[in-house]
Amino acid sequence: MSAKTRFIFIDFEKSVTNLRAAAVEAESPLKIDGAIKRFELCYELAWKLMKEHLSDAGIICKTPRDGFKAAKEHDLIHR
């Protein structure tokens, strides 16, 4: 795993932790909006992480759709 991939992974882990916390506390419309923003950040970091990891393996993905599809084909995603 490259250093860049490792840094993205660390950021992704933090964002998932923050999303979980926000989802538990999301009772008001403002907190729900905050949870949605945290989900959007998780999605972006997931895409960047997959893109970078696949790039390390020589697989180039130009769009999130291509990235998620390639990640599934290479067993990075199991569902």
Residue frames relative to the residue before (quaternion, step in Angstrom):
aa qw qx qy qz dx dy dz
M 1.0000 0.0000 0.0000 0.0000 0.00 0.00 0.00
S 0.4124 -0.7188 0.5068 0.2374 3.54 -0.83 1.00
A 0.6562 -0.5100 0.3788 0.4071 3.56 -1.27 0.38
K 0.6414 0.5257 -0.3273 0.4528 3.59 0.98 -0.83
T 0.6425 0.5146 -0.3129 0.4738 3.58 0.98 -0.85
R 0.6417 0.5336 -0.3150 0.4519 3.57 0.97 -0.86
F 0.6621 0.5014 -0.3052 0.4660 3.60 0.94 -0.87
I 0.6455 0.5023 -0.3209 0.4775 3.58 0.98 -0.82
F 0.6366 0.5356 -0.3261 0.4490 3.59 1.00 -0.82
I 0.6422 0.5163 -0.3202 0.4675 3.59 0.96 -0.84
D 0.6551 0.4976 -0.3062 0.4790 3.59 0.97 -0.86
F 0.6367 0.5298 -0.3218 0.4586 3.57 1.03 -0.80
E 0.6425 0.5218 -0.3236 0.4585 3.59 0.92 -0.86
K 0.6540 0.5067 -0.3079 0.4698 3.58 0.95 -0.87
S 0.6708 0.5017 -0.3091 0.4503 3.58 0.93 -0.87
V 0.6291 0.5179 -0.3381 0.4709 3.61 1.04 -0.68
T 0.6295 0.5233 -0.3269 0.4723 3.58 0.99 -0.80
N 0.6671 0.4957 -0.2924 0.4731 3.59 0.95 -0.89
L 0.6338 0.5263 -0.3283 0.4620 3.58 1.03 -0.77
R 0.6406 0.5227 -0.3294 0.4560 3.59 0.92 -0.84
A 0.6578 0.5030 -0.3042 0.4708 3.56 0.95 -0.90
A 0.6641 0.5029 -0.3049 0.4616 3.59 0.93 -0.87
A 0.6439 0.5305 -0.3286 0.4427 3.60 0.98 -0.79
V 0.6448 0.5173 -0.3173 0.4647 3.59 1.03 -0.74
E 0.7574 0.4031 -0.1983 0.4739 3.57 0.98 -0.88
A 0.5179 0.6844 -0.4004 0.3209 3.62 1.23 -0.21
E 0.1689 0.7982 -0.5564 0.1573 3.56 0.00 1.31
S 0.7275 0.3502 -0.2241 0.5457 3.59 1.09 -0.59
P 0.6643 -0.5080 0.3553 0.4178 3.60 -1.18 0.38
L 0.6400 0.5265 -0.3268 0.4543 3.60 1.02 -0.74
K 0.6799 0.4706 -0.2895 0.4821 3.59 0.95 -0.83
I 0.6030 0.5342 -0.3545 0.4747 3.58 1.13 -0.60
D 0.6342 0.5200 -0.3232 0.4722 3.59 0.99 -0.81
G 0.6406 0.5226 -0.3160 0.4656 3.57 1.02 -0.78
A 0.6446 0.5130 -0.3131 0.4724 3.56 1.02 -0.82
I 0.6276 0.5302 -0.3312 0.4639 3.59 1.02 -0.78
K 0.6465 0.5105 -0.3183 0.4692 3.60 0.96 -0.84
R 0.6496 0.5050 -0.3190 0.4704 3.57 1.01 -0.78
F 0.6078 0.5318 -0.3518 0.4734 3.59 1.10 -0.65
E 0.6432 0.5274 -0.3210 0.4529 3.57 0.94 -0.89
L 0.6424 0.5088 -0.3195 0.4758 3.58 1.01 -0.80
C 0.6368 0.5261 -0.3264 0.4594 3.60 0.96 -0.82
Y 0.6417 0.5247 -0.3187 0.4597 3.56 0.96 -0.88
E 0.6709 0.5001 -0.2976 0.4595 3.60 0.85 -0.96
L 0.6864 0.4696 -0.2897 0.4737 3.57 0.91 -0.87
A 0.6026 0.5436 -0.3590 0.4610 3.61 1.07 -0.66
W 0.6590 0.5045 -0.2980 0.4716 3.56 0.93 -0.92
K 0.6749 0.4861 -0.2997 0.4674 3.59 0.88 -0.90
L 0.6410 0.5250 -0.3227 0.4577 3.57 1.01 -0.79
M 0.6620 0.4882 -0.3050 0.4801 3.59 0.91 -0.89
K 0.6418 0.5356 -0.3207 0.4455 3.56 0.92 -0.92
E 0.6943 0.4716 -0.2757 0.4686 3.58 0.86 -0.96
H 0.6506 0.5125 -0.3153 0.4633 3.59 0.95 -0.86
L 0.6754 0.4754 -0.2927 0.4819 3.58 0.90 -0.87
S 0.6125 0.5482 -0.3421 0.4554 3.57 1.07 -0.72
D 0.6118 0.5470 -0.3361 0.4621 3.59 1.07 -0.75
A 0.7062 0.4291 -0.2405 0.5093 3.58 1.17 -0.65
G 0.5936 -0.6087 0.3491 0.3940 3.59 1.28 0.13
I 0.5697 0.5675 -0.3837 0.4540 3.59 1.26 0.26
I 0.1812 -0.8062 0.5596 0.0641 3.56 -0.56 1.20
C 0.0534 -0.7779 0.6261 -0.0099 3.56 -0.87 1.07
K 0.2381 -0.8104 0.5244 0.1078 3.56 -0.75 1.04
T 0.7760 0.2295 -0.1354 0.5717 3.59 1.17 -0.44
P 0.6300 -0.5244 0.3915 0.4181 3.60 -1.17 0.39
R 0.6257 0.5447 -0.3465 0.4378 3.59 0.97 -0.78
D 0.6548 0.4906 -0.3066 0.4864 3.59 0.95 -0.88
G 0.6487 0.5385 -0.3117 0.4382 3.57 1.01 -0.83
F 0.6807 0.4716 -0.2902 0.4796 3.57 0.88 -0.92
K 0.6371 0.5258 -0.3261 0.4596 3.58 1.02 -0.78
A 0.6774 0.4746 -0.2864 0.4836 3.60 0.91 -0.92
A 0.6236 0.5381 -0.3419 0.4523 3.59 1.02 -0.74
K 0.6403 0.5114 -0.3144 0.4793 3.59 1.02 -0.79
E 0.6729 0.5068 -0.2930 0.4522 3.58 0.93 -0.92
H 0.7516 0.3572 -0.1936 0.5196 3.60 1.12 -0.64
D 0.5397 -0.6950 0.3506 0.3206 3.56 1.24 0.64
L 0.3603 0.6924 -0.5341 0.3248 3.58 0.98 0.83
I 0.7312 0.2526 -0.1510 0.6154 3.56 1.27 -0.54
H 0.2179 -0.8214 0.5195 0.0892 3.56 -0.81 0.99
R 0.7343 0.3437 -0.2433 0.5325 3.60 1.22 0.06
